Amino acid sequence: MSLPDQSHINQVRDALWQRSGRASVMIGSGFSRNALKRWPDAPDPPLWQEIAKAVYEKLYPQSDNRGIAEASSASDFLRLAQEYEAVFGRSDLHRFIRQVVRDEDFVPGEMHKQLLRLPWRNVFTTNWDTLLENTRSFVADRAYSVVRNTDEIPLADQPRIVKLHGSLPAHFPLIFTEEDYRTYPTKFAPFVNTVQQAMMETEFCLIGFSGDDPNFLEWSGWVRDNLGKSAPKIYLAGWLDLSPHRRRMLEDRNVVPIDLAHHPRANRWPDHLRHQYATDWILQTLERGEPYNVSEWPKPSSRPHLSVPEELQPVVEVVSDVPKDEPEPGTDSSGNVSVIHIGRSKERGSEKTLVQKTLDIWKYNRGLYPGWLMAPSDVRFRLSWYTEIWEKHILRVISEYEPIERLKAIRELIWRREIVLDPIYSNLEELAQKTLDEINCQDRTINDVADTDVKWGEVRDAWRNIALALVTAARLRFDRDVFDKRLEALEPFRRDHPDIDQRMHHEQCLWAIYSLDFETLEKLLGAWQTEGCDPVWMIRKAALLIETNRNDDAVQLLNRALFTIRENPGDDRSVAGPSREGWALWLALLFKKEFGGPSENLIDTPPASQRWPQLAYLKCDARTEVQAYAEAIPTNS
């Protein structure tokens, strides 16, 4: 059994963990109850009802408190605050708030740290205390800026903590009275606009508010007044214990309740801890939405698996496909693999069995490759090391494989060599060509014998990928006869996928430019159509156009590639788009700097330079990779 509102918290969770960070949160006074006291006898941080009571007692010291029991609505509370200001003045009102809130008596609790570890785009708060900003020093991987007044809005980078109602000890005014709320949309229009913009751009969740909290009511009212029917949904999460009528009223106001009073174990939660348990469950659920960070590939997930307290179960955890640990071989005295180490486990068996186990893991991890055009230097180093130590063992045992299984094994080896930019050695190249010659994908025969049990679609995919790699190997050796023969063998596969035709065309262009046959190159470039294909082919064609001094055409194509890449950003499971963008930017800026291209038509340099840090987070900063590759090239001393 799960929470009836599980789908709503899932919506916030999934938006929160998108790469662009599509979730914001607003924190109310109830969340401050999760703070730690500096000394045991300090009172709990006050809720708005308790502040209202303190105001009433100051105004009516001889009263029996029946008045405050009757003044339970938000409007009554604001009117009381207004009355206080009229009697004692604004300065005394601020002094009173400092005495009641007692900000110096508390330090951030664990839930404050949990909250700010989450990748919110914005953290808004109506609280006057400084608990959220003081939490920043405990959160190493999230650099929150703080906005305490409207002048700081344009200066603060995201993620940010925005203090909507002022901040202790001295950022006034502290929004409190009926008149404060009435004039707020005018006097603090930048704050209202900032919140409304966040509501339009992100999933917006409120934590630490009750359904009758004056802050919640006023803010949701301003959104309805300004955005009308276009107002997005607001998620109100916590122990709400709403009646069906109050829930319906909130839903009519575009507020979606996530009511933890209906948690399957709510009846076991102690009354004095139910708000704390509810908040803990919300944060645990949001925290467990974190997907695998694809920039860590091929390493397994580094996310710690923290246990969820039994009283909070069920907490739904998002399950992602993650790479498996790459095996390390252990050899016997004869140099044969006798054991493999996978993470902390150890497996024994025959060399052939252990090699196959390794190849299966390689295939699985290849299926999760994030899509870098050029694998980052740390990834290349890791893959190259594992490939080198395994290749001799693989080549030793695959002679015992049947052609199809041998084809699959060779595909894994060659894919890794291509992805780390390592050469294909002659022994592997010869074995690969021999295996291709044994398999006829058109006639579906193996050594001229028909086989209907083979999954020919899978075989065809492996065959053409190996064949393309062998075309490149022949070009790098300047072996024209083998190059042409291998291209001819790929002709029946040309229509399998647009990338096949594009790569074959690119290989022919590269041969022409390497052999200084510019007449043929011009013809090939003229016939090369890259529209509607992977934009990487636009980038590669643009590079060749630069080499032939067709600068205007190169600039136009680079701009078109960037537009196409940015128009289709892809999803969080891939870095293919950012990787292509990084290389397009690098080529454009290199061209502008080194070749003096027509700068009025080229991508603007400042926006490009501002984009690098975002691409670097995904290991897609092409400048860094070019530098690492150049440094790895040995030079003569």
C-alpha positions, 0 to 999 in steps of 0.5 A: 500500500502506498500514499494516495498522493504518491503520484503528486510527490513523484511529479515534484521528485522527477522534475527536481532531478532533471538536468535543468533542475525544474523544481522550486520549493517554498519553506514555511514556519513549520519547517523551522521546527526541525532546527536544533536548540542551542540550549535545552530550555529554549522554546520551540521555533514559533508557528504563526498561531503561536505568534498570533497568541503572543501578539494578542497577549501583548495587546490585551494583557488582562484578557482571558485569551478567548479573543485569540481563540476566536481570531483563528483565521489568517485575516484575523491574524494579520489584523492583530499584527496591524493593531500592534503596529498602530499601538506600539509602532513599527520599531517595537514590532520588529523588536517584538518579532526578534524576541518571539522568533529568538533566531540565535537560539537555534542551529540548522537540523539534519532536515535543513541539510537534507533540504539544501542537498537537493538540487532545487533551482530556487528555495523561497522562504517566508521565514524571518529566521536565518536557519536556511542560510546558515545551513549552506556551510554544511552543504558542500556540493550546492553553492546557494546564494542568498537574496534578502532584498529585491536589489539582490535579485539580479546579482544572485546566481541560482540556486538561491535562497530568497527571503521573501518577508525580510530576515533577522537580525536587520533586513527590514521590513519584516512582512507581518501586518495586514497593510504589509500584505495588502501593499506587498505586490506593489512594494515588492513586485520583483519578489512576486514576479520572481516567485511567479516566474519560478511557478511558471518554469518549475514544479513548485512545492510548499513545505512547512505550511498548513492549509490556513497559514496566512503566508500560504493563503496570501501567496497562492492568492497573488498567483491566482490574481496575477496568472488567472487560468494560466496559473500552474499547479502548486504542491502543498506537502506535509501533515495536512489532515484535510477534510474532503471539503477543504481538499476540494477547496484547495484543488479548486484554487490549483493547489495539489495537496500531498497529505501525509495524514493518509500515509499507510503508517500514519496511525503509528506516528506519535502525535507530537512527531507527526509533522516531523515524520511527514517532512522526513518522508517528503525529503526521503522520497525526493532524495531517492529520486536521484538518477544515475549520474551518466557522467560517471560512466563506466563506474557503478553508482557512487550514491550511498544507499542509506536505509529508510526508517521502518516507520516511514516506509514505504518510500519509493526509490527510483531505480536506474540502469547503472554500469557494472564493475569491470572485471580485473583478471587474475592469472595463473603461472601459465599466464591464463586467466584463472580468476576475475575480481568484480568489485569486492567479489571473486569468481573462478572458472575456466579462462574461456568462461571468465573471458565470456563473463567479461565480454558480457559485462562490456556489452552491458556497459556499452549499452549504457554509454552516455554518448560522448563524441570523444570519451573524456580523458579519465574515461579513456584512460580507464577503458584503455587500461581494462582493454589492454589487460584483457585483449590478449586473453580474449584473442587467445580464447576466441579462436575456439568460438563459433563465427557469430560469437567471435563476431560479437567478441570482436565487436566489443574489443573494437568498439572500446578501441574506437571510443578510447582513440586507440589503434586497432592492432594488426592481429585484431584487424586480421581476425576481424576481417576473417570473421566478416568474410565468414558471415554473409548477412545478405544471404544469411549464411555462415561459411556458405551454410544457411542458419535460420536460428541466428538473430540476424538483425543483431549480427548485421549491426555488429558486422557493419560496425566492425566493417566501418572500423576496418575502413578507418584502419585501412585509411590510417594505413593509406592502403587504398585497395583495402580501403576501397574493397571494405567500402564496397563491402558496406554498400548493402548496409548503406541504407540500414541507418543514416549514420552508415551512409554519413560515415562512409561519405566522411571516410571518402572525404578524409581519404581525398583530403589526405591524398591531396585530391581536392577535385574529388573532395569538392565533388564529395562535399557538394554531394554530401547532404547532412540535413536531417541527420545527426548534427555531428555530420554537419560539424565534421563537414564544416571542418572539411569546408574550413580546410578547403577555405569555404569559410562562409559555408562552414560558418553557416553549417556550424550555426545550423549544427548548433541550432539543431543540437540546442533545439533537441536537447535530449534527456538526462540519460544521455550527454550526446547533445551537450557533447556535440555542442561542446565540439561545435563550439570548440571548432567555431571558436578555433576557426574564429581565432585561428583562421579569421573567419567572418565574425559577424556571422559566427556564433558569439564568443561571450555566450559560448564561453559562458556555456563551457562551465555547464558543459564541463559538468557533463565532461563535454568541455571540448577544450579540456579534452583537446588539451588532454589529448595533446598532452598525451601525444609523445614528443621527441626530446 
